[in-house]
Amino acid sequence: MCRNIRPLANFDPPVTDEEVQAAALQYVRKISGTARPSRANAAAFDRAVAEVAEVSARLLAELVTTAPPKDREEEAAKARRRAAVRYGT
C-alpha cells in the first residue's frame, strides 16, 4: 500500500485535488490497516481521509523551494525504468 503514495511537491503542472485525495486515502488505509472500513468505522475513516487531504493540500501550497519543478512525464518514465529493473519486465 505505501508504495502507492507518491511525492506531490514541486511538479509542473501542479498537483491536482484528486492526487492529494488519493494520497490521503492510501495513507489512512495504511495506518488503519484496512482498505475498506466496517460500517461502524466508515464515518471516522472518511473524516480522516478528508482531514489528511486538507492538511496535505495546505502543506503543498505553503512549501517553498528553489529547485526547478519536476516534469511529470520525465518522473513517470524514471519510475517505469525502475519498475522494469525491479520486476524484470
C-alpha positions as CSV (number, residue, x, y, z in Angstrom):
1,M,0.0,0.0,0.0
2,C,2.7,2.5,1.0
3,R,4.4,2.4,-2.4
4,N,1.3,4.0,-3.9
5,I,1.9,7.2,-2.0
6,R,3.9,9.4,-4.4
7,P,5.7,12.7,-3.8
8,L,3.4,15.5,-4.8
9,A,5.6,18.6,-4.2
10,N,7.2,20.7,-6.9
11,F,5.7,19.3,-10.0
12,D,4.7,21.1,-13.2
13,P,1.8,21.1,-13.8
14,P,0.9,21.3,-10.1
15,V,-0.7,18.6,-8.1
16,T,-4.5,18.1,-8.5
17,D,-7.1,17.7,-5.8
18,E,-7.6,14.1,-7.0
19,E,-4.0,13.3,-6.5
20,V,-4.0,14.7,-3.0
21,Q,-7.2,12.8,-2.2
22,A,-5.7,9.6,-3.5
23,A,-2.6,10.0,-1.4
24,A,-4.7,10.8,1.7
25,L,-6.8,7.7,1.1
26,Q,-3.7,5.5,0.8
27,Y,-2.2,7.0,4.0
28,V,-5.4,6.4,6.0
29,R,-5.6,2.8,4.6
30,K,-2.1,2.2,5.7
31,I,-2.3,3.5,9.2
32,S,-5.8,1.9,9.8
33,G,-4.7,-1.4,8.4
34,T,-7.7,-1.8,6.2
35,A,-8.6,-0.9,2.7
36,R,-12.3,-0.8,3.5
37,P,-13.6,0.1,6.9
38,S,-16.6,-1.6,8.5
39,R,-19.8,0.3,8.5
40,A,-19.2,1.2,12.2
41,N,-15.9,2.9,11.2
42,A,-16.8,4.3,7.8
43,A,-17.6,7.8,9.1
44,A,-14.4,8.1,11.1
45,F,-12.4,6.7,8.1
46,D,-14.0,9.1,5.6
47,R,-13.4,12.1,8.0
48,A,-9.8,11.1,8.4
49,V,-9.3,10.9,4.7
50,A,-10.8,14.4,4.3
51,E,-8.7,15.9,7.1
52,V,-5.5,14.4,5.8
53,A,-6.3,15.6,2.3
54,E,-7.0,19.1,3.6
55,V,-3.7,19.3,5.6
56,S,-1.7,17.8,2.7
57,A,-3.1,20.4,0.3
58,R,-2.3,23.2,2.7
59,L,1.3,21.8,3.2
60,L,1.8,21.6,-0.6
61,A,0.6,25.2,-1.1
62,E,3.0,26.5,1.6
63,L,6.1,24.6,0.6
64,V,8.9,26.8,-0.8
65,T,11.8,25.5,-2.9
66,T,14.5,27.0,-5.2
67,A,14.7,23.7,-7.2
68,P,13.1,23.8,-10.7
69,P,9.8,22.0,-10.9
70,K,9.9,18.3,-11.8
71,D,8.4,17.2,-15.1
72,R,5.6,14.7,-14.6
73,E,6.4,12.7,-17.8
74,E,10.1,12.5,-17.0
75,E,9.4,11.3,-13.5
76,A,6.9,8.7,-14.8
77,A,9.5,7.4,-17.3
78,K,12.0,7.1,-14.5
79,A,9.5,5.1,-12.4
80,R,8.8,2.8,-15.3
81,R,12.5,2.2,-15.8
82,R,12.9,1.4,-12.1
83,A,9.9,-1.0,-12.2
84,A,11.4,-2.7,-15.3
85,V,14.6,-3.3,-13.5
86,R,12.9,-4.4,-10.3
87,Y,10.4,-6.7,-11.8
88,G,12.4,-7.8,-14.9
89,T,9.8,-6.7,-17.5
